[in-house]
Amino acid sequence: MNDVNEISRKALLRRGFALEYATLGWNVIGIVVLAIAAINARSVALAGFGLDSLIEIGASTVVIWELSGTGEERQKRAMRLIGAGFGLLGLYLLAQSTIVLVSGFHPHHSPLGIVWTAVTAAVMFALAFGKARTGAALDNPVLKTEGRVTLIDGLLAAAVLLGLVLNSTLGWWWADPAAGYVLVYYAAREVREIFFGEH
């Protein structure tokens, strides 16, 4: 029976690694796509979502370390770095979104940004579901927590998508910086959880 449980656990660990590597790969590609889309459209929301993808790479790396049995102190140090990254992201987006709103700057339409954020939302929701199930089966709180982060990433993609679509279809230029404020809220929440939450 123990052998069966060990085999099952190894299979679940492999699935956990596969889910994290898939998240990692998607976000690496996403940084490039989002950088191109953000520069072409001059979009604050797309730039912020690209920076968020960079931070998510760090989060996935932390979970891969955890699944590999890496020490707790290293994980705490990595989490603090991720928290600092979210803090810088929030400050950047708060400043940029406010400048765009005050100056009345109109971002361009971004078909590439719309397609990428739509597909990203679907992919992140699927990955989050897989991580939640695998984390529960392994009784691994780190994987389950990162699954919730991936779910939030999907929701953020949907928020950015909404801002881009409203700008393109209705000319609501302010929807782009408004989506930036959604990311500011998320970044602030992550900073609070990492530095002041109970782990």
Contact map, one row per residue, 1 for C-alpha under 8 A:
1111100000000000000000000000000000000000000000000000000000000000000000000000000000000000000000000000000000000000000000000000000000000000000000000000000000000000000000000000000000000000000000000000000
1111110000000000000000000000000000000000000000000000000000000000000000000000000000000000000000000000000000000000000000000000000000000000000000000000000000000000000000000000000000000000000000000000000
1111111000000000000000000000000000000000000000000000000000000000000000000000000000000000000000000000000000000000000000000000000000000000000000000000000000000000000000000000000000000000000000000000000
1111111100000000000000000000000000000000000000000000000000000000000000000000000000000000000000000000000000000000000000000000000000000000000000000000000000000000000000000000000000000000000000000000000
1111111110000000000000000000000000000000000000000000000000000000000000000000000000000000000000000000000000000000000000000000000000000000000000000000000000000000000000000000000000000000000000000000000
0111111111000000000000000000000000000000000000000000000000000000000000000000000000000000000000000000000000000000000000000000000000000000000000000000000000000000000000000000000000000000000000000000000
0011111111100000000000000000000000000000000000000000000000000000000000000000000000000000000000000000000000000000000000000000000000000000000000000000000000000000000000000000000000000000000000000000000
0001111111110000000000000000000000000000000000000000000000000000000000000000000000000000000000000000000000000000000000000000000000000000000000000000000000000000000000000000000000000000000000000000000
0000111111111000000000000000000000000000000000000000000000000000000000000000000000000000000000000000000000000000000000000000000000000000010000000000000000000000000000000000000000000000000000000000000
0000011111111100000000000000000000000000000000000000000000000000000000000000000000000000000000000000000000000000000000000000000000000000000000000000000000000000000000000000000000000000000000000000000
0000001111111110000000000000000000000000000000000000000000000000000000000000000000000000000000000000000000000000000000000000000000000000000000000000000000000000000000000000000000000000000000000000000
0000000111111111000000000000000000000000000000000000000000000000000000000000000000000000000000000000000000000000000000000000000000000100110000000000000000000000000000000000000000000000000000000000000
0000000011111111100000000000000000000000000000000000000000000000001000000000000000000000000000000000000000000000000000000000000000000000010000000000000000000000000000000000000000000000000000000000000
0000000001111111110000000000000000000000000000000000000000000000000000000000000000000000000000000000000000000000000000000000000000000000000000000000000000000000000000000000000000000000000000000000000
0000000000111111111000000000000000000000000000000000000000000000000000000000000000000000000000000000000000000000000000000000000000000100000000000000000000000000000000000000000000000000000000000000000
0000000000011111111100000000000000000000000000000000000000000000001000000000000000000000000000000000000000000000000000000000000000100110000000100000000000000000000000000000000000000000000000000000000
0000000000001111111110000000000000000000000000000000000000000001001000000000000000000000000000000000000000000000000000000000000000000000000000000000000000000000000000000000000000000000000000000000000
0000000000000111111111000000000000000000000000000000000000000000000000000000000000000000000000000000000000000000000000000000000000000000000000000000000000000000000000000000000000000000000000000000000
0000000000000011111111100000000000000000000000000000000000000000000000000000000000000000000000000000000000000000000000000000001001100000000000000000000000000000000000000000000000000000000000000000000
0000000000000001111111110000000000000000000000000000000000011011000000000000000000000000000000000000000000000000000000000000000000000000000000000000000000000000000000000000000000000000000000000000000
0000000000000000111111111000000000000000000000000000000000010000000000000000000000000000000000000000000000000000000000000000000000000000000000000000000000000000000000000000000000000000000000000000000
0000000000000000011111111100000000000000000000000000000000000000000000000000000000000000000000000000000000000000000000000000000000000000000000000000000000000000000000000000000000000000000000000000000
0000000000000000001111111110000000000000000000000000000010010000000000000000000000000000000000000000000000000000000000000001001000000000000000000000000000000000000000000000000000000000000000000000000
0000000000000000000111111111000000000000000000000000000110011000000000000000000000000000000000000000000000000000000000000000000000000000000000000000000000000000000000000000000000000000000000000000000
0000000000000000000011111111100000000000000000000000000000000000000000000000000000000000000000000000000000000000000000000000000000000000000000000000000000000000000000000000000000000000000000000000000
0000000000000000000001111111110000000000000000000000000000000000000000000000000000000000000000000000000000000000000000000000000000000000000000000000000000000000000000000000000000000000000000000000000
0000000000000000000000111111111000000000000000000000110110000000000000000000000000000000000000000000000000000000000000000000000000000000000000000000000000000000000000000000000000000000000000000000000
0000000000000000000000011111111100000000000000000000110010000000000000000000000000000000000000000000000000000000000000000000000000000000000000000000000000000000000000000000000000000000000000000000000
0000000000000000000000001111111110000000000000000000000000000000000000000000000000000000000000000000000000000000000000000000000000000000000000000000000000000000000000000000000000000000000000000000000
0000000000000000000000000111111111000000000000000100100000000000000000000000000000000000000000000000000000000000000100000000000000000000000000000000000000000000000000000000000000000000000000000000000
0000000000000000000000000011111111100000000000000110110000000000000000000000000000000000000000000000000000000000000000000000000000000000000000000000000000000000000000000000000000000000000000000000000
0000000000000000000000000001111111110000000000000000000000000000000000000000000000000000000000000000000000000000000000000000000000000000000000000000000000000000000000000000000000000000000000000000000
0000000000000000000000000000111111111000000000000000000000000000000000000000000000000000000000000000000000000000000100000000000000000000000000000000000000000000000000000000000000000000000000000000000
0000000000000000000000000000011111111100000001101100000000000000000000000000000000000000000000000000000000000000100100000000000000000000000000000000000000000000000000000000000000000000000000000000000
0000000000000000000000000000001111111110000001100100000000000000000000000000000000000000000000000000000000000000000000000000000000000000000000000000000000000000000000000000000000000000000000000000000
0000000000000000000000000000000111111111000000000000000000000000000000000000000000000000000000000000000000000000000000000000000000000000000000000000000000000000000000000000000000000000000000000000000
0000000000000000000000000000000011111111101001000000000000000000000000000000000000000000000000000000000000000101100000000000000000000000000000000000000000000000000000000000000000000000000000000000000
0000000000000000000000000000000001111111111111100000000000000000000000000000000000000000000000000000000000000000100000000000000000000000000000000000000000000000000000000000000000000000000000000000000
0000000000000000000000000000000000111111111000100000000000000000000000000000000000000000000000000000000000000000000000000000000000000000000000000000000000000000000000000000000000000000000000000000000
0000000000000000000000000000000000011111111000000000000000000000000000000000000000000000000000000000000000010100000000000000000000000000000000000000000000000000000000000000000000000000000000000000000
0000000000000000000000000000000000001111111000000000000000000000000000000000000000000000000000000000000000111100000000000000000000000000000000000000000000000000000000000000000000000000000000000000000
0000000000000000000000000000000000000111111100000000000000000000000000000000000000000000000000000000000000110000000000000000000000000000000000000000000000000000000000000000000000000000000000000000000
0000000000000000000000000000000000001111111111100000000000000000000000000000000000000000000000000000000000110000000000000000000000000000000000000000000000000000000000000000000110000000000000000000000
0000000000000000000000000000000000000100011111110000000000000000000000000000000000000000000010011000000000000000000000000000000000000000000000000000000000000000000000000000000110010000000000000000000
0000000000000000000000000000000000000100001111111000000000000000000000000000000000000000000000000000000000000000000000000000000000000000000000000000000000000001000000000000000110110010000000000000000
0000000000000000000000000000000001101100001111111100000000000000000000000000000000000000000000000000000000000000100000000000000000000000000000000000000000000001000000000000000000000000000000000000000
0000000000000000000000000000000001100110001111111110000000000000000000000000000000000000000000000000000000000000000000000000000000000000000000000000000000000000000000000000000000000000000000000000000
0000000000000000000000000000000000000000000111111111000000000000000000000000000000000000100010000000000000000000000000000000000000000000000000000000000000000000000000000000000000010010000000000000000
0000000000000000000000000000000001000000000011111111100000000000000000000000000000000000000000000000000000000000000000000000000000000000000000000000000000011001000000000000000000000010000000000000000
0000000000000000000000000000011001100000000001111111110000000000000000000000000000000000000000000000000000000000000000000000000000000000000000000000000000000000000000000000000000000000000000000000000
0000000000000000000000000000001000000000000000111111111000000000000000000000000000000000100000000000000000000000000000000000000000000000000000000000000000000000000000000000000000000000000000000000000
0000000000000000000000000000000000000000000000011111111100000000000000000000000000000100100000000000000000000000000000000000000000000000000000000000000000000000000000000000000000000000000000000000000
0000000000000000000000000011011000000000000000001111111110000000000000000000000000000000000000000000000000000000000000000000000000000000000000000000000000000000000000000000000000000000000000000000000
0000000000000000000000000011001000000000000000000111111111000000000000000000000000000000000000000000000000000000000000000000000000000000000000000000000000000000000000000000000000000000000000000000000
0000000000000000000000000000000000000000000000000011111111100000000000000000000001001100000000000000000000000000000000000000000000000000000000000000000000000000000000000000000000000000000000000000000
0000000000000000000000010010000000000000000000000001111111110000000000000000000000000000000000000000000000000000000000000000000000000000000000000000000000000000000000000000000000000000000000000000000
0000000000000000000000110011000000000000000000000000111111111000000000000000000000000000000000000000000000000000000000000000000000000000000000000000000000000000000000000000000000000000000000000000000
0000000000000000000000000000000000000000000000000000011111111100000000000000010001000000000000000000000000000000000000000000000000000000000000000000000000000000000000000000000000000000000000000000000
0000000000000000000000000000000000000000000000000000001111111110000000000000001001000000000000000000000000000000000000000000000000000000000000000100000000000000000000000000000000000000000000000000000
0000000000000000000110110000000000000000000000000000000111111111000000000000000000000000000000000000000000000000000000000000000000000000000000000100000000000000000000000000000000000000000000000000000
0000000000000000000100010000000000000000000000000000000011111111100000000000000000000000000000000000000000000000000000000000000000000000000000000000000000000000000000000000000000000000000000000000000
0000000000000000000000000000000000000000000000000000000001111111110000000010011000000000000000000000000000000000000000000000000000000000000000000000000000000000000000000000000000000000000000000000000
0000000000000000000100000000000000000000000000000000000000111111111000000000000000000000000000000000000000000000000000000000000000000000000001100100000000000000000000000000000000000000000000000000000
0000000000000000100100000000000000000000000000000000000000011111111100000000000000000000000000000000000000000000000000000000000000000000000000000000000000000000000000000000000000000000000000000000000
0000000000000000000000000000000000000000000000000000000000001111111111000010000000000000000000000000000000000000000000000000000000000000000000000000000000000000000000000000000000000000000000000000000
0000000000000000000000000000000000000000000000000000000000000111111111110010000000000000000000000000000000000000000000000000000000000000000001000000000000000000000000000000000000000000000000000000000
0000000000001001100000000000000000000000000000000000000000000011111111000000000000000000000000000000000000000000000000000000000000000000000000000000000000000000000000000000000000000000000000000000000
0000000000000000000000000000000000000000000000000000000000000001111111000000000000000000000000000000000000000000000000000000000000000000000000000000000000000000000000000000000000000000000000000000000
0000000000000000000000000000000000000000000000000000000000000000111111100000000000000000000000000000000000000000000000000000000000000000000000000000000000000000000000000000000000000000000000000000000
0000000000000000000000000000000000000000000000000000000000000000111111110110000000000000000000000000000000000000000000000000000000000000000000000000000000000000000000000000000000000000000000000000000
0000000000000000000000000000000000000000000000000000000000000000010011111110000000000000000000000000000000000000000000000000000000000000000000000000000000000000000000000000000000000000000000000000000
0000000000000000000000000000000000000000000000000000000000000000010001111111000000000000000000000000000000000000000000000000000000000000000000000000000000000000000000000000000000000000000000000000000
0000000000000000000000000000000000000000000000000000000000000000000000111111100000000000000000000000000000000000000000000000000000000000000000000000000000000000000000000000000000000000000000000000000
0000000000000000000000000000000000000000000000000000000000000000000001111111110000000000000000000000000000000000000000000000000000000000000000000000000000000000000000000000000000000000000000000000000
0000000000000000000000000000000000000000000000000000000000000100110001111111111000000000000000000000000000000000000000000000000000000000000000000000000000000000000000000000000000000000000000000000000
0000000000000000000000000000000000000000000000000000000000000000000000011111111100000000000000000000000000000000000000000000000000000000000000000000000000000000000000000000000000000000000000000000000
0000000000000000000000000000000000000000000000000000000000000000000000001111111110000000000000000000000000000000000000000000000000000000000000000000000000000000000000000000000000000000000000000000000
0000000000000000000000000000000000000000000000000000000001000100000000000111111111000000000000000000000000000000000000000000000000000000000000000000000000000000000000000000000000000000000000000000000
0000000000000000000000000000000000000000000000000000000000100100000000000011111111100000000000000000000000000000000000000000000000000000000000000000000000000000000000000000000000000000000000000100000
0000000000000000000000000000000000000000000000000000000000000000000000000001111111110000000000000000000000000000000000000000000000000000000000000000000000000000000000000000000000000000000000000110000
0000000000000000000000000000000000000000000000000000000000000000000000000000111111111000000000000000000000000000000000000000000000000000000000000000000000000000000000000000000000000000000000000000000
0000000000000000000000000000000000000000000000000000001001100000000000000000011111111100000000000000000000000000000000000000000000000000000000000000000000000000000000000000000000000000000000000000000
0000000000000000000000000000000000000000000000000000000000000000000000000000001111111110000000000000000000000000000000000000000000000000000000000000000000000000000000000000000000000000000001100110000
0000000000000000000000000000000000000000000000000000000000000000000000000000000111111111000000000000000000000000000000000000000000000000000000000000000000000000000000000000000000000000000000100000000
0000000000000000000000000000000000000000000000000000001000000000000000000000000011111111100000000000000000000000000000000000000000000000000000000000000000000000000000000000000000000000000000000000000
0000000000000000000000000000000000000000000000000001001000000000000000000000000001111111110000000000000000000000000000000000000000000000000000000000000000000000000000000000000000000000001101100000000
0000000000000000000000000000000000000000000000000000000000000000000000000000000000111111111000000000000000000000000000000000000000000000000000000000000000000000000000000000000000000000001100100000000
0000000000000000000000000000000000000000000000000000000000000000000000000000000000011111111100000000000000000000000000000000000000000000000000000000000000000000000000000000000000000000000000000000000
0000000000000000000000000000000000000000000000010011000000000000000000000000000000001111111110000000000000000000000000000000000000000000000000000000000000000000000000000000000000000001001000000000000
0000000000000000000000000000000000000000000000000000000000000000000000000000000000000111111111000000000000000000000000000000000000000000000000000000000000000000000000000000000000000011101100000000000
0000000000000000000000000000000000000000000000000000000000000000000000000000000000000011111111100000000000000000000000000000000000000000000000000000000000000000000000000000000000000001000000000000000
0000000000000000000000000000000000000000000000000000000000000000000000000000000000000001111111110000000000000000000000000000000000000000000000000000000000000000000000000000000000000000000000000000000
0000000000000000000000000000000000000000000100010000000000000000000000000000000000000000111111111000000000000000000000000000000000000000000000000000000000000000000000000000000000011011000000000000000
0000000000000000000000000000000000000000000000000000000000000000000000000000000000000000011111111100000000000000000000000000000000000000000000000000000000000000000000000000000000011001000000000000000
0000000000000000000000000000000000000000000000000000000000000000000000000000000000000000001111111110000000000000000000000000000000000000000000000000000000000000000000000000000000000000000000000000000
0000000000000000000000000000000000000000000100000000000000000000000000000000000000000000000111111111000000000000000000000000000000000000000000000000000000000000000000000000000010000000000000000000000
0000000000000000000000000000000000000000000100000000000000000000000000000000000000000000000011111111100000000000000000000000000000000000000000000000000000000000000000000000000011011000000000000000000
0000000000000000000000000000000000000000000000000000000000000000000000000000000000000000000001111111110000000000000000000000000000000000000000000000000000000000000000000000000010000000000000000000000
0000000000000000000000000000000000000000000000000000000000000000000000000000000000000000000000111111111000000000000000000000000000000000000000000000000000000000000000000000000000000000000000000000000
0000000000000000000000000000000000000000000000000000000000000000000000000000000000000000000000011111111111000000000000000000000000000000000000000000000000000000000000000000000010000000000000000000000
0000000000000000000000000000000000000000000000000000000000000000000000000000000000000000000000001111111110000000000000000000000000000000000000000000000000000000000000000000010010000000000000000000000
0000000000000000000000000000000000000000000000000000000000000000000000000000000000000000000000000111111100000000000000000000000000000000000000000000000000000000000000000000000000000000000000000000000
0000000000000000000000000000000000000000000000000000000000000000000000000000000000000000000000000011111110000000000000000000000000000000000000000000000000000000000000000000000000000000000000000000000
0000000000000000000000000000000000000000000000000000000000000000000000000000000000000000000000000001111111000000000000000000000000000000000000000000000000000000000000000000010000000000000000000000000
0000000000000000000000000000000000000000000000000000000000000000000000000000000000000000000000000001101111100000000000000000000000000000000000000000000000000000000000000000100000000000000000000000000
0000000000000000000000000000000000000000000000000000000000000000000000000000000000000000000000000001000111110000000000000000000000000000000000000000000000000000000000000000110000000000000000000000000
0000000000000000000000000000000000000000111000000000000000000000000000000000000000000000000000000000000011111000000000000000000000000000000000000000000000000000000000000000100100000000000000000000000
0000000000000000000000000000000000000001111000000000000000000000000000000000000000000000000000000000000001111100000000000000000000000000000000000000000000000000000000000000000000000000000000000000000
0000000000000000000000000000000000000000100000000000000000000000000000000000000000000000000000000000000000111110000000000000000000000000000000000000000000000000000100110000000000000000000000000000000
0000000000000000000000000000000000001001100000000000000000000000000000000000000000000000000000000000000000011111110000000000000000000000000000000000000000000000000100010000000000000000000000000000000
0000000000000000000000000000000000000000000000000000000000000000000000000000000000000000000000000000000000001111111000000000000000000000000000000000000000000000000000000000000000000000000000000000000
0000000000000000000000000000000000001000000000000000000000000000000000000000000000000000000000000000000000000111111100000000000000000000000000000000000000000000000000000000000000000000000000000000000
0000000000000000000000000000000001001100000001000000000000000000000000000000000000000000000000000000000000000111111110000000000000000000000000000000000000000000100100000000000000000000000000000000000
0000000000000000000000000000000000000000000000000000000000000000000000000000000000000000000000000000000000000111111111000000000000000000000000000000000000000000100110000000000000000000000000000000000
0000000000000000000000000000000000000000000000000000000000000000000000000000000000000000000000000000000000000011111111100000000000000000000000000000000000000000000000000000000000000000000000000000000
0000000000000000000000000000010011000000000000000000000000000000000000000000000000000000000000000000000000000001111111110000000000000000000000000000000000000000000000000000000000000000000000000000000
0000000000000000000000000000000000000000000000000000000000000000000000000000000000000000000000000000000000000000111111111000000000000000000000000000000000001101100000000000000000000000000000000000000
0000000000000000000000000000000000000000000000000000000000000000000000000000000000000000000000000000000000000000011111111100000000000000000000000000000000001100100000000000000000000000000000000000000
0000000000000000000000000000000000000000000000000000000000000000000000000000000000000000000000000000000000000000001111111110000000000000000000000000000000000000000000000000000000000000000000000000000
0000000000000000000000000000000000000000000000000000000000000000000000000000000000000000000000000000000000000000000111111111000000000000000000000000000001001000000000000000000000000000000000000000000
0000000000000000000000000000000000000000000000000000000000000000000000000000000000000000000000000000000000000000000011111111100000000000000000000000000011111100000000000000000000000000000000000000000
0000000000000000000000000000000000000000000000000000000000000000000000000000000000000000000000000000000000000000000001111111110000000000000000000000000001000000000000000000000000000000000000000000000
0000000000000000000000000000000000000000000000000000000000000000000000000000000000000000000000000000000000000000000000111111111000000000000000000000000001000000000000000000000000000000000000000000000
0000000000000000000000100000000000000000000000000000000000000000000000000000000000000000000000000000000000000000000000011111111100000000000000000000011011000000000000000000000000000000000000000000000
0000000000000000000000000000000000000000000000000000000000000000000000000000000000000000000000000000000000000000000000001111111110000000000000000000011001000000000000000000000000000000000000000000000
0000000000000000000000000000000000000000000000000000000000000000000000000000000000000000000000000000000000000000000000000111111111000000000000000000000000000000000000000000000000000000000000000000000
0000000000000000001000100000000000000000000000000000000000000000000000000000000000000000000000000000000000000000000000000011111111100000000000000010011000000000000000000000000000000000000000000000000
0000000000000000000000000000000000000000000000000000000000000000000000000000000000000000000000000000000000000000000000000001111111110000000000000011111000000000000000000000000000000000000000000000000
0000000000000000000000000000000000000000000000000000000000000000000000000000000000000000000000000000000000000000000000000000111111111000000000000010001000000000000000000000000000000000000000000000000
0000000000000000001000000000000000000000000000000000000000000000000000000000000000000000000000000000000000000000000000000000011111111100000000000010000000000000000000000000000000000000000000000000000
0000000000000001001000000000000000000000000000000000000000000000000000000000000000000000000000000000000000000000000000000000001111111110000000110110000000000000000000000000000000000000000000000000000
0000000000000000000000000000000000000000000000000000000000000000000000000000000000000000000000000000000000000000000000000000000111111111000000110011000000000000000000000000000000000000000000000000000
0000000000000000000000000000000000000000000000000000000000000000000000000000000000000000000000000000000000000000000000000000000011111111100000000000000000000000000000000000000000000000000000000000000
0000000000010011000000000000000000000000000000000000000000000000000000000000000000000000000000000000000000000000000000000000000001111111110000110000000000000000000000000000000000000000000000000000000
0000000000000001000000000000000000000000000000000000000000000000000000000000000000000000000000000000000000000000000000000000000000111111111111110000000000000000000000000000000000000000000000000000000
0000000000000000000000000000000000000000000000000000000000000000000000000000000000000000000000000000000000000000000000000000000000011111111110010000000000000000000000000000000000000000000000000000000
0000000000010000000000000000000000000000000000000000000000000000000000000000000000000000000000000000000000000000000000000000000000001111111100000000000000000000000000000000000000000000000000000000000
0000000010011000000000000000000000000000000000000000000000000000000000000000000000000000000000000000000000000000000000000000000000000111111100000000000000000000000000000000000000000000000000000000000
0000000000000000000000000000000000000000000000000000000000000000000000000000000000000000000000000000000000000000000000000000000000000011111110000000000000000000000000000000000000000000000000000000000
0000000000000000000000000000000000000000000000000000000000000000000000000000000000000000000000000000000000000000000000000000000000000011111111110000000000000000000000000000000000000000000000000000000
0000000000000000000000000000000000000000000000000000000000000000000000000000000000000000000000000000000000000000000000000000000000000011001111111000000000000000000000000000000000000000000000000000000
0000000000000000000000000000000000000000000000000000000000000010010000000000000000000000000000000000000000000000000000000000000000000010000111111100000000000000000000000000000000000000000000000000000
0000000000000001000000000000000000000000000000000000000000000010000000000000000000000000000000000000000000000000000000000000000000110110000111111110000000000000000000000000000000000000000000000000000
0000000000000000000000000000000000000000000000000000000000000000000000000000000000000000000000000000000000000000000000000000000000110111000111111111000000000000000000000000000000000000000000000000000
0000000000000000000000000000000000000000000000000000000000000000000000000000000000000000000000000000000000000000000000000000000000000000000011111111100000000000000000000000000000000000000000000000000
0000000000000000000000000000000000000000000000000000000000110010000000000000000000000000000000000000000000000000000000000000000000100000000001111111110000000000000000000000000000000000000000000000000
0000000000000000000000000000000000000000000000000000000000000000000000000000000000000000000000000000000000000000000000000000001111110000000000111111111000000000000000000000000000000000000000000000000
0000000000000000000000000000000000000000000000000000000000000000000000000000000000000000000000000000000000000000000000000000000100010000000000011111111100000000000000000000000000000000000000000000000
0000000000000000000000000000000000000000000000000000000000000000000000000000000000000000000000000000000000000000000000000000000100000000000000001111111110000000000000000000000000000000000000000000000
0000000000000000000000000000000000000000000000000000000000000000000000000000000000000000000000000000000000000000000000000001101100000000000000000111111111000000000000000000000000000000000000000000000
0000000000000000000000000000000000000000000000000000000000000000000000000000000000000000000000000000000000000000000000000001101110000000000000000011111111100000000000000000000000000000000000000000000
0000000000000000000000000000000000000000000000000000000000000000000000000000000000000000000000000000000000000000000000000000000000000000000000000001111111110000000000000000000000000000000000000000000
0000000000000000000000000000000000000000000000000000000000000000000000000000000000000000000000000000000000000000000000001001000000000000000000000000111111111000000000000000000000000000000000000000000
0000000000000000000000000000000000000000000000000000000000000000000000000000000000000000000000000000000000000000000000011111100000000000000000000000011111111100000000000000000000000000000000000000000
0000000000000000000000000000000000000000000000000000000000000000000000000000000000000000000000000000000000000000000000001000000000000000000000000000001111111110000000000000000000000000000000000000000
0000000000000000000000000000000000000000000000001000000000000000000000000000000000000000000000000000000000000000000000001000000000000000000000000000000111111111000000000000000000000110000000000000000
0000000000000000000000000000000000000000000000001000000000000000000000000000000000000000000000000000000000000000000011011000000000000000000000000000000011111111100000000000000000000000000000000000000
0000000000000000000000000000000000000000000000000000000000000000000000000000000000000000000000000000000000000000000011001000000000000000000000000000000001111111110000000000000000000000000000000000000
0000000000000000000000000000000000000000000000000000000000000000000000000000000000000000000000000000000000000000000000000000000000000000000000000000000000111111111000000000000000100100000000000000000
0000000000000000000000000000000000000000000011001000000000000000000000000000000000000000000000000000000000000000000010000000000000000000000000000000000000011111111100000000000100110000000000000000000
0000000000000000000000000000000000000000000000000000000000000000000000000000000000000000000000000000000000000000110011000000000000000000000000000000000000001111111110000000000000000000000000000000000
0000000000000000000000000000000000000000000000000000000000000000000000000000000000000000000000000000000000000000000000000000000000000000000000000000000000000111111111000000001000100000000000000000000
0000000000000000000000000000000000000000000000000000000000000000000000000000000000000000000000000000000000000000000000000000000000000000000000000000000000000011111111100000001101100000000000000000000
0000000000000000000000000000000000000000000000000000000000000000000000000000000000000000000000000000000000001100110000000000000000000000000000000000000000000001111111110000001100000000000000000000000
0000000000000000000000000000000000000000000000000000000000000000000000000000000000000000000000000000000000000000010000000000000000000000000000000000000000000000111111111100000000000000000000000000000
0000000000000000000000000000000000000000000000000000000000000000000000000000000000000000000000000000000000000000000000000000000000000000000000000000000000000000011111111111101000000000000000000000000
0000000000000000000000000000000000000000000000000000000000000000000000000000000000000000000000000000000000001000000000000000000000000000000000000000000000000000001111111111111100000000000000000000000
0000000000000000000000000000000000000000000000000000000000000000000000000000000000000000000000000000000000001100000000000000000000000000000000000000000000000000000111111111000000000000000000000000000
0000000000000000000000000000000000000000000000000000000000000000000000000000000000000000000000000000000000000000000000000000000000000000000000000000000000000000000011111111000000000000000000000000000
0000000000000000000000000000000000000000000000000000000000000000000000000000000000000000000000000000000000000000000000000000000000000000000000000000000000000000000011111111000000000000000000000000000
0000000000000000000000000000000000000000000000000000000000000000000000000000000000000000000000000000000000000000000000000000000000000000000000000000000000000000000001111111100000000000000000000000000
0000000000000000000000000000000000000000000000000000000000000000000000000000000000000000000000000000000000000000000000000000000000000000000000000000000000000000000001111111111000000000000000000000000
0000000000000000000000000000000000000000000000000000000000000000000000000000000000000000000000000000000011100000000000000000000000000000000000000000000000000000000001100011111100000000000000000000000
0000000000000000000000000000000000000000000000000000000000000000000000000000000000000000000000000000100101000000000000000000000000000000000000000000000000000000000000100001111111000000000000000000000
0000000000000000000000000000000000000000000000000000000000000000000000000000000000000000000000000000000000000000000000000000000000000000000000000000000000000000011101100001111111100000000000000000000
0000000000000000000000000000000000000000001110000000000000000000000000000000000000000000000000000000000000100000000000000000000000000000000000000000000000000001001100100000111111110000000000000000000
0000000000000000000000000000000000000000001110000000000000000000000000000000000000000000000000011101100000000000000000000000000000000000000000000000000000000000000000000000011111111000000000000000000
0000000000000000000000000000000000000000000000000000000000000000000000000000000000000000000000001000000000000000000000000000000000000000000000000000000000000000001000000000011111111100000000000000000
0000000000000000000000000000000000000000000010000000000000000000000000000000000000000000000000000000000000000000000000000000000000000000000000000000000000000011011000000000001111111110000000000000000
0000000000000000000000000000000000000000000110010000000000000000000000000000000000000000000011001000000000000000000000000000000000000000000000000000000000000001000000000000000111111111000000000000000
0000000000000000000000000000000000000000000000000000000000000000000000000000000000000000000011001000000000000000000000000000000000000000000000000000000000000000000000000000000011111111100000000000000
0000000000000000000000000000000000000000000000000000000000000000000000000000000000000000000000000000000000000000000000000000000000000000000000000000000000010010000000000000000001111111110000000000000
0000000000000000000000000000000000000000000010011000000000000000000000000000000000000000010010000000000000000000000000000000000000000000000000000000000000010000000000000000000000111111111000000000000
0000000000000000000000000000000000000000000000000000000000000000000000000000000000000000111011000000000000000000000000000000000000000000000000000000000000000000000000000000000000011111111100000000000
0000000000000000000000000000000000000000000000000000000000000000000000000000000000000000010000000000000000000000000000000000000000000000000000000000000000000000000000000000000000001111111110000000000
0000000000000000000000000000000000000000000000000000000000000000000000000000000000000000000000000000000000000000000000000000000000000000000000000000000000000000000000000000000000000111111111000000000
0000000000000000000000000000000000000000000000000000000000000000000000000000000000000110110000000000000000000000000000000000000000000000000000000000000000000000000000000000000000000011111111100000000
0000000000000000000000000000000000000000000000000000000000000000000000000000000000000110010000000000000000000000000000000000000000000000000000000000000000000000000000000000000000000001111111110000000
0000000000000000000000000000000000000000000000000000000000000000000000000000000000000000000000000000000000000000000000000000000000000000000000000000000000000000000000000000000000000000111111111000000
0000000000000000000000000000000000000000000000000000000000000000000000000000000000100100000000000000000000000000000000000000000000000000000000000000000000000000000000000000000000000000011111111100000
0000000000000000000000000000000000000000000000000000000000000000000000000000000000110110000000000000000000000000000000000000000000000000000000000000000000000000000000000000000000000000001111111111000
0000000000000000000000000000000000000000000000000000000000000000000000000000000000000000000000000000000000000000000000000000000000000000000000000000000000000000000000000000000000000000000111111111100
0000000000000000000000000000000000000000000000000000000000000000000000000000000000000000000000000000000000000000000000000000000000000000000000000000000000000000000000000000000000000000000011111111110
0000000000000000000000000000000000000000000000000000000000000000000000000000001100100000000000000000000000000000000000000000000000000000000000000000000000000000000000000000000000000000000001111111100
0000000000000000000000000000000000000000000000000000000000000000000000000000000100100000000000000000000000000000000000000000000000000000000000000000000000000000000000000000000000000000000000111111100
0000000000000000000000000000000000000000000000000000000000000000000000000000000000000000000000000000000000000000000000000000000000000000000000000000000000000000000000000000000000000000000000111111110
0000000000000000000000000000000000000000000000000000000000000000000000000000000000000000000000000000000000000000000000000000000000000000000000000000000000000000000000000000000000000000000000011111111
0000000000000000000000000000000000000000000000000000000000000000000000000000000000000000000000000000000000000000000000000000000000000000000000000000000000000000000000000000000000000000000000001001111
0000000000000000000000000000000000000000000000000000000000000000000000000000000000000000000000000000000000000000000000000000000000000000000000000000000000000000000000000000000000000000000000000000111
